[in-house]
């Protein structure tokens, strides 16, 4: 069982590495959007183990209907064989894409898409978005208890991955990363573990006196766990045993299962947070507006640092338009007929 201290160290180390890293990406996700609202999604995992062909945080594999191709990559230093793994799939609509890639599953990377077409007289506009759902899967503590509007505004204005930032911003980012992992993450994980213990005691008809006793010692337990670096189920059960709380074996097993679920979420967050991302959207018409980092003809690119979607959703928007030839033709006919009638009247 990995501990709270272990995960805090893992996350903090990843954060430091990301601050020092270049703009190479470990994962690319692309959406090719068509006029009728259908789309093709292509996702690539770079330098990956072969197990990721069938088991990955994207939830993509042959069994789910994805076309999967692999390209071997040799690591000359480690002498290990890795793969660039490409997943491709066509979706008839964004609703179909969302039903697969925005499922209520805590161990999968969530992407939510929207598609809207608006007809104006001379132009038809198409607006499309891809949203990376927040990686924060713990809701025991309101974020506003730890983070200010200035923190979120700072995250919003961070540039693309690999772009230089001012020294003052680097310091702010380092402090924000510390606040996320050393304070918010450790506390919200502990709160969920502790709540699981209290709920399980209620479900197993443990006397309220025992719950009051555990609640009274809550802060002392938290501080002890921080110092010892342990927050696994065995540690909480050990506390229950020391307090002589009469928790039946069924309740103890329920706590183990709930804590195993928390560990799976932590493993997912660790893997997702350790990556560097490239996202692209290809639109069918000329791009007229977006929040992209760069645009090449009808294709838009984003290189978001992971902190962009760690605490909240991150939406990538793109808008394109095409000229309505029929509207121009009708307008020309109307103008022509009007001018002709005007001319006839003047002659008459």
TANORLIN-V622591 format. One record per residue. N is the residue number from 1. RES is the residue in one letter. SS is DSSP state (~ for helix, > for strand, _ for the rest). PHI is phi as a letter, one per 40 degrees, with the letter a starting at -180 (* if undefined). PSI is psi in whole degrees, -180 to 180 (NA if undefined). Layout:
BEGIN
n->[N | N]
res->[RES | RES]
ss->[SS | SS]
phi->[PHI | PHI]
psi->[PSI | PSI]
END
This chain:
BEGIN
n->[1 | 2 | 3 | 4 | 5 | 6 | 7 | 8 | 9 | 10 | 11 | 12 | 13 | 14 | 15 | 16 | 17 | 18 | 19 | 20 | 21 | 22 | 23 | 24 | 25 | 26 | 27 | 28 | 29 | 30 | 31 | 32 | 33 | 34 | 35 | 36 | 37 | 38 | 39 | 40 | 41 | 42 | 43 | 44 | 45 | 46 | 47 | 48 | 49 | 50 | 51 | 52 | 53 | 54 | 55 | 56 | 57 | 58 | 59 | 60 | 61 | 62 | 63 | 64 | 65 | 66 | 67 | 68 | 69 | 70 | 71 | 72 | 73 | 74 | 75 | 76 | 77 | 78 | 79 | 80 | 81 | 82 | 83 | 84 | 85 | 86 | 87 | 88 | 89 | 90 | 91 | 92 | 93 | 94 | 95 | 96 | 97 | 98 | 99 | 100 | 101 | 102 | 103 | 104 | 105 | 106 | 107 | 108 | 109 | 110 | 111 | 112 | 113 | 114 | 115 | 116 | 117 | 118 | 119 | 120 | 121 | 122 | 123 | 124 | 125 | 126 | 127 | 128 | 129 | 130 | 131 | 132 | 133 | 134 | 135 | 136 | 137 | 138 | 139 | 140 | 141 | 142 | 143 | 144 | 145 | 146 | 147 | 148 | 149 | 150 | 151 | 152 | 153 | 154 | 155 | 156 | 157 | 158 | 159 | 160 | 161 | 162 | 163 | 164 | 165 | 166 | 167 | 168 | 169 | 170 | 171 | 172 | 173 | 174 | 175 | 176 | 177 | 178 | 179 | 180 | 181 | 182 | 183 | 184 | 185 | 186 | 187 | 188 | 189 | 190 | 191 | 192 | 193 | 194 | 195 | 196 | 197 | 198 | 199 | 200 | 201 | 202 | 203 | 204 | 205 | 206 | 207 | 208 | 209 | 210 | 211 | 212 | 213 | 214 | 215 | 216 | 217 | 218 | 219 | 220 | 221 | 222 | 223 | 224 | 225 | 226 | 227 | 228 | 229 | 230 | 231 | 232 | 233 | 234 | 235 | 236 | 237 | 238 | 239 | 240 | 241 | 242 | 243 | 244 | 245 | 246 | 247 | 248 | 249 | 250 | 251 | 252 | 253 | 254 | 255 | 256 | 257 | 258 | 259 | 260 | 261 | 262 | 263 | 264 | 265 | 266 | 267 | 268 | 269 | 270 | 271 | 272 | 273 | 274 | 275 | 276 | 277 | 278 | 279 | 280 | 281 | 282 | 283 | 284 | 285 | 286 | 287 | 288 | 289 | 290 | 291 | 292 | 293 | 294 | 295 | 296 | 297 | 298 | 299 | 300 | 301 | 302 | 303 | 304 | 305 | 306 | 307 | 308 | 309 | 310 | 311 | 312 | 313 | 314 | 315 | 316 | 317 | 318 | 319 | 320 | 321 | 322 | 323 | 324 | 325 | 326 | 327 | 328 | 329 | 330 | 331 | 332 | 333 | 334 | 335 | 336 | 337 | 338 | 339 | 340 | 341 | 342 | 343 | 344 | 345 | 346 | 347 | 348]
res->[X | X | X | X | X | X | X | X | X | X | X | X | X | X | X | X | X | X | X | X | X | X | X | X | X | X | X | X | X | X | X | X | X | X | X | X | X | X | X | X | X | X | X | X | X | X | X | X | X | X | X | X | X | X | X | X | X | X | X | X | X | X | X | X | X | X | X | X | X | X | X | X | X | X | X | X | X | X | X | X | X | X | X | X | X | X | X | X | X | X | X | X | X | X | X | X | X | X | X | X | X | X | X | X | X | X | X | X | X | X | X | X | X | X | X | X | X | X | X | X | X | X | X | X | X | X | X | X | X | X | X | X | X | X | X | X | X | X | X | X | X | X | X | X | X | X | X | X | X | X | X | X | X | X | X | X | X | X | X | X | X | X | X | X | X | X | X | X | X | X | X | X | X | X | X | X | X | X | X | X | X | X | X | X | X | X | X | X | X | X | X | X | X | X | X | X | X | X | X | X | X | X | X | X | X | X | X | X | X | X | X | X | X | X | X | X | X | X | X | X | X | X | X | X | X | X | X | X | X | X | X | X | X | X | X | X | X | X | X | X | X | X | X | X | X | X | X | X | X | X | X | X | X | X | X | X | X | X | X | X | X | X | X | X | X | X | X | X | X | X | X | X | X | X | X | X | X | X | X | X | X | X | X | X | X | X | X | X | X | X | X | X | X | X | X | X | X | X | X | X | X | X | X | X | X | X | X | X | X | X | X | X | X | X | X | X | X | X | X | X | X | X | X | X | X | X | X | X | X | X | X | X | X | X | X | X | X | X | X | X | X | X | X | X | X | X | X | X]
ss->[_ | _ | _ | ~ | ~ | ~ | ~ | ~ | ~ | ~ | ~ | ~ | ~ | ~ | ~ | ~ | ~ | ~ | ~ | ~ | _ | _ | _ | _ | _ | _ | > | > | > | > | > | > | > | _ | _ | _ | _ | _ | > | > | > | > | > | > | > | > | > | > | _ | ~ | ~ | ~ | ~ | _ | _ | _ | _ | _ | _ | _ | _ | ~ | ~ | ~ | _ | _ | > | > | > | > | > | > | > | > | > | _ | _ | _ | _ | > | > | > | > | > | > | > | > | > | > | > | > | _ | _ | ~ | ~ | ~ | ~ | ~ | ~ | ~ | ~ | _ | _ | _ | _ | _ | _ | _ | _ | _ | > | > | > | > | > | > | > | > | > | _ | _ | _ | > | > | > | > | > | > | > | > | > | > | _ | _ | _ | _ | _ | _ | _ | _ | _ | _ | ~ | ~ | ~ | _ | _ | _ | ~ | ~ | ~ | ~ | ~ | ~ | ~ | ~ | ~ | _ | _ | _ | _ | _ | _ | _ | _ | _ | ~ | ~ | ~ | ~ | ~ | ~ | ~ | ~ | ~ | ~ | ~ | ~ | ~ | ~ | ~ | ~ | ~ | ~ | ~ | ~ | ~ | ~ | ~ | ~ | ~ | ~ | ~ | ~ | ~ | ~ | ~ | ~ | ~ | ~ | ~ | ~ | ~ | _ | _ | _ | _ | ~ | ~ | ~ | ~ | ~ | ~ | ~ | ~ | ~ | _ | ~ | ~ | ~ | ~ | ~ | ~ | ~ | ~ | ~ | ~ | ~ | _ | _ | _ | _ | ~ | ~ | ~ | ~ | ~ | ~ | ~ | ~ | ~ | ~ | _ | _ | _ | _ | _ | _ | ~ | ~ | ~ | ~ | ~ | ~ | ~ | ~ | ~ | ~ | ~ | ~ | ~ | ~ | ~ | ~ | ~ | ~ | ~ | ~ | ~ | ~ | ~ | ~ | ~ | _ | _ | _ | > | > | > | > | > | > | _ | _ | _ | > | > | > | > | > | _ | _ | _ | > | > | > | _ | _ | > | > | > | > | _ | _ | _ | ~ | ~ | ~ | ~ | _ | _ | _ | _ | > | > | > | > | > | > | > | > | > | > | _ | ~ | ~ | ~ | ~ | ~ | ~ | ~ | ~ | ~ | ~ | ~ | ~ | ~ | ~ | ~ | ~ | ~ | ~ | ~ | ~ | ~ | ~ | ~ | _]
phi->[* | c | b | c | c | d | c | c | c | d | c | c | c | c | d | c | c | c | c | c | c | c | c | c | b | c | a | b | b | b | b | b | b | b | d | c | g | c | a | b | b | b | b | b | b | c | f | b | c | c | c | c | c | b | b | a | c | c | g | c | a | d | c | c | g | c | c | b | b | b | b | c | b | c | c | c | c | c | f | b | c | b | b | c | b | b | b | b | a | c | b | c | a | c | c | c | c | c | c | c | b | b | c | c | b | c | b | b | c | b | b | b | b | b | a | a | b | b | c | b | c | c | b | b | b | b | b | b | b | b | b | c | c | d | c | c | c | b | b | c | b | c | c | c | c | b | b | c | c | c | c | c | c | c | c | c | c | c | c | c | d | g | c | c | b | c | d | c | c | c | c | c | c | c | c | c | c | c | c | c | c | c | b | c | c | c | c | c | c | d | c | c | c | c | c | d | c | c | c | c | c | c | c | b | f | c | d | d | c | c | c | c | c | c | c | c | c | d | c | c | c | c | c | c | c | c | c | c | g | b | a | c | c | c | c | c | c | c | c | c | c | c | c | g | c | c | c | c | c | c | c | c | c | c | c | c | c | c | c | c | c | c | c | c | c | c | c | c | d | c | c | c | c | c | c | b | b | b | b | b | b | b | b | c | b | c | c | b | a | a | b | c | c | a | b | b | f | c | b | b | b | b | b | c | c | c | c | c | b | c | b | a | c | b | b | b | b | a | b | b | a | b | c | c | c | c | c | c | c | c | c | c | c | c | c | c | c | c | c | c | c | c | c | c | c | c | c | c]
psi->[118 | 150 | 168 | -43 | -40 | -48 | -36 | -43 | -42 | -51 | -44 | -40 | -42 | -43 | -43 | -43 | -39 | -36 | -31 | -6 | 161 | -166 | 7 | 149 | 150 | -17 | 136 | 140 | 126 | 141 | 122 | 116 | 137 | 163 | -33 | 3 | -5 | 166 | 154 | 135 | 130 | 128 | 137 | 130 | 121 | 144 | 53 | 156 | 153 | -24 | -25 | -11 | -36 | -14 | 104 | 167 | -9 | -18 | 17 | 134 | 175 | -40 | -28 | 8 | 11 | 142 | 121 | 129 | 150 | 146 | 113 | 141 | 124 | 124 | 104 | -27 | -49 | -9 | 34 | 145 | 120 | 175 | 143 | 115 | 123 | 132 | 131 | 141 | 144 | 135 | 136 | -20 | 167 | -30 | -41 | -41 | -43 | -34 | -25 | -37 | 5 | 41 | 158 | 67 | 122 | -14 | 18 | 148 | 128 | 130 | 124 | 131 | 151 | 151 | 130 | 132 | 131 | 127 | 120 | 178 | -54 | -20 | 152 | 128 | 143 | 124 | 129 | 142 | 146 | 132 | 125 | 119 | 150 | 140 | -12 | 104 | 9 | 127 | 15 | -25 | 131 | 136 | -31 | -13 | -21 | -26 | 141 | 170 | -32 | -36 | -47 | -35 | -37 | -44 | -42 | -35 | 1 | 139 | -180 | 155 | 132 | -14 | 141 | 148 | 161 | 157 | -41 | -40 | -35 | -42 | -42 | -42 | -40 | -43 | -38 | -42 | -42 | -43 | -38 | -50 | -36 | -21 | -63 | -51 | -47 | -39 | -43 | -33 | -45 | -44 | -39 | -42 | -45 | -42 | -39 | -42 | -46 | -42 | -42 | -38 | -41 | -46 | -26 | 19 | 36 | 139 | 139 | -25 | -37 | -37 | -41 | -40 | -43 | -42 | -36 | -31 | 10 | -51 | -37 | -39 | -43 | -45 | -38 | -41 | -39 | -41 | -39 | -20 | 25 | 131 | 27 | 175 | -35 | -36 | -44 | -39 | -34 | -41 | -43 | -39 | -41 | -35 | -4 | 38 | 125 | 73 | 121 | 165 | -34 | -40 | -39 | -40 | -37 | -40 | -42 | -42 | -43 | -38 | -34 | -37 | -41 | -41 | -37 | -41 | -40 | -40 | -41 | -48 | -41 | -45 | -45 | -39 | -25 | -8 | 164 | 137 | 141 | 126 | 141 | 150 | 128 | 120 | 156 | -18 | -178 | 133 | 130 | -15 | 148 | 170 | 27 | 157 | -30 | 156 | 135 | 102 | -118 | 7 | 135 | 150 | 141 | 142 | 70 | 131 | 147 | -27 | -19 | -34 | 27 | -47 | -17 | 170 | 152 | 117 | 131 | 119 | 147 | 138 | 134 | 168 | 158 | 151 | 137 | 102 | -38 | -37 | -39 | -41 | -45 | -43 | -40 | -40 | -45 | -45 | -42 | -45 | -43 | -44 | -39 | -45 | -41 | -43 | -41 | -43 | -40 | -38 | -32 | NA]
END
